């Protein structure tokens, strides 16, 4: 019975991984976290708990094996996830610091993120100007209070102090 229970749990784990990946790209860390601590959805897809005889380490090992298989079949890719995340942050008007923080949160390897950041380097000035103009228009700040408001807003979007000073005070 324990073997059948384990196989049913493994099948459910695979199905959950497929459902998550069908919706959007995930980083390896993010998918592992969702598989390790699943939340049941109100839908028909109830998640079967792991067999009671499995230790926490054995559960983690099973998830790692599943992630390795997904990567081997190109269903899970940190490279694709990083590219998707980068495009998403650019569309949202986020800056370099916000993007770097997101890369760290998802534990993306610098071998993956460094080429993306190098490619983006010439685009940050245009990005910060676009965000500033969209929010505040293209007129210079009227006073110190408005300049401070611009600086706080741009900093909250993840732009560097140098980028902010360039667009607020030029």
C-alpha positions as CSV (number, residue, x, y, z in Angstrom):
1,X,0.0,0.0,0.0
2,X,2.8,2.4,0.8
3,X,4.3,2.0,-2.6
4,X,1.0,2.7,-4.3
5,X,0.6,5.8,-2.0
6,X,4.1,7.0,-2.9
7,X,3.4,6.6,-6.7
8,X,0.1,8.5,-6.4
9,X,1.9,11.3,-4.6
10,X,4.7,11.4,-7.2
11,X,2.1,11.5,-10.0
12,X,0.3,14.4,-8.2
13,X,3.6,16.2,-7.8
14,X,4.4,15.9,-11.5
15,X,0.9,17.0,-12.5
16,X,1.2,20.1,-10.2
17,X,4.5,20.9,-11.7
18,X,3.1,20.7,-15.2
19,X,0.1,22.8,-14.3
20,X,2.3,25.5,-12.8
21,X,4.7,25.5,-15.8
22,X,1.7,25.6,-18.2
23,X,0.6,29.0,-16.7
24,X,4.0,30.7,-16.8
25,X,7.8,30.3,-16.5
26,X,9.1,29.5,-13.1
27,X,12.6,29.6,-11.7
28,X,13.9,26.3,-10.3
29,X,13.9,27.8,-6.7
30,X,10.3,29.1,-7.1
31,X,8.9,25.8,-8.5
32,X,10.7,23.8,-5.8
33,X,9.2,26.0,-3.1
34,X,5.7,25.6,-4.6
35,X,6.1,21.8,-4.8
36,X,7.5,21.5,-1.3
37,X,4.8,23.6,0.4
38,X,1.8,23.3,-1.9
39,X,-1.4,25.3,-1.3
40,X,-4.6,23.6,-2.3
41,X,-6.6,25.5,-4.8
42,X,-10.4,25.6,-4.6
43,X,-10.5,23.8,-7.9
44,X,-10.7,20.0,-8.5
45,X,-6.9,19.7,-8.3
46,X,-6.5,18.7,-4.6
47,X,-2.9,17.9,-3.7
48,X,-2.3,14.6,-2.1
49,X,0.0,14.9,0.9
50,X,3.3,12.9,0.8
51,X,3.3,9.5,2.4
52,X,3.8,9.7,6.1
53,X,6.8,7.3,6.0
54,X,8.8,9.8,3.9
55,X,11.2,12.1,5.7
56,X,11.5,15.8,4.8
57,X,14.9,15.0,3.1
58,X,13.3,12.3,1.0
59,X,10.5,14.6,-0.1
60,X,13.2,17.2,-1.1
61,X,15.1,14.6,-3.0
62,X,12.0,13.5,-4.9
63,X,11.3,17.1,-5.8
64,X,15.0,17.6,-6.9
65,X,14.7,14.5,-9.1
66,X,11.5,15.9,-10.7
67,X,13.1,19.3,-11.3
68,X,16.1,17.6,-12.9
69,X,13.8,15.7,-15.3
70,X,11.9,18.8,-16.1
71,X,15.2,20.6,-16.9
72,X,16.4,17.7,-19.0
73,X,13.3,17.9,-21.1
74,X,13.6,21.7,-21.4
75,X,10.3,22.2,-19.5
76,X,12.0,24.2,-16.8
77,X,14.7,26.7,-17.6
78,X,16.2,29.4,-15.4
79,X,17.5,31.1,-18.6
80,X,14.0,31.4,-20.0
81,X,12.7,32.5,-16.6
82,X,15.3,35.2,-16.4
83,X,14.5,36.5,-19.8
84,X,10.8,36.6,-19.0
85,X,11.4,38.3,-15.7
86,X,13.6,40.9,-17.4
87,X,11.0,41.7,-20.0
88,X,8.3,41.9,-17.3
89,X,10.3,44.3,-15.2
90,X,11.1,46.5,-18.2
91,X,7.4,46.7,-19.1
92,X,6.5,47.6,-15.6
93,X,9.1,50.5,-15.6
94,X,11.4,49.0,-13.1
95,X,15.1,49.8,-12.8
96,X,18.4,48.1,-12.5
97,X,18.3,47.7,-8.7
98,X,14.8,46.2,-8.7
99,X,15.8,43.7,-11.4
100,X,19.0,42.7,-9.6
101,X,17.0,42.1,-6.4
102,X,14.5,39.9,-8.3
103,X,17.4,37.9,-9.7
104,X,18.7,37.3,-6.2
105,X,15.3,36.4,-4.8
106,X,15.0,33.7,-7.4
107,X,18.6,32.6,-6.9
108,X,19.4,32.9,-10.5
109,X,23.1,32.2,-11.4
110,X,25.2,35.1,-12.4
111,X,26.2,33.2,-15.5
112,X,22.6,33.6,-16.6
113,X,22.0,37.2,-15.4
114,X,25.3,38.8,-16.3
115,X,24.7,38.7,-20.1
116,X,21.2,40.1,-19.6
117,X,22.4,43.0,-17.5
118,X,25.2,43.7,-20.0
119,X,22.7,43.8,-22.8
120,X,20.4,46.2,-20.7
121,X,23.2,48.6,-19.7
122,X,22.6,51.1,-22.6
123,X,18.8,50.9,-22.1
124,X,18.6,52.1,-18.4
125,X,18.9,55.8,-19.3
126,X,16.0,55.6,-21.7
127,X,14.0,53.5,-19.2
128,X,14.4,56.0,-16.3
129,X,13.5,58.9,-18.7
130,X,10.4,57.0,-19.9
131,X,9.3,56.3,-16.3
132,X,9.9,59.9,-15.2
133,X,8.1,61.5,-18.2
134,X,5.1,59.1,-17.8
135,X,4.7,60.0,-14.2
136,X,5.8,63.6,-14.0
137,X,5.9,64.9,-17.6
138,X,9.0,66.3,-19.3
139,X,9.2,69.7,-17.4
140,X,11.9,70.1,-14.7
141,X,10.7,70.1,-11.1
142,X,9.3,73.4,-10.0
143,X,10.9,73.3,-6.5
144,X,12.9,71.1,-4.1
145,X,9.7,69.4,-2.8
146,X,8.8,68.2,-6.3
147,X,12.4,67.1,-7.0
148,X,12.4,65.1,-3.8
149,X,9.0,63.5,-4.8
150,X,10.5,62.5,-8.2
151,X,13.6,61.1,-6.5
152,X,11.6,59.0,-4.0
153,X,9.3,57.6,-6.8
154,X,12.2,56.7,-9.1
155,X,14.1,55.1,-6.2
156,X,11.0,53.0,-5.3
157,X,11.1,51.8,-8.9
158,X,14.6,50.5,-8.5
159,X,16.7,53.1,-10.3
160,X,20.2,53.9,-9.1
161,X,21.0,57.3,-7.5
162,X,23.1,58.3,-10.5
163,X,20.3,57.6,-12.9
164,X,17.8,59.5,-10.8
165,X,20.0,62.6,-10.4
166,X,20.5,62.6,-14.2
167,X,16.8,62.8,-15.0
168,X,15.7,64.9,-12.1
169,X,18.4,67.6,-12.2
170,X,19.1,67.9,-15.9
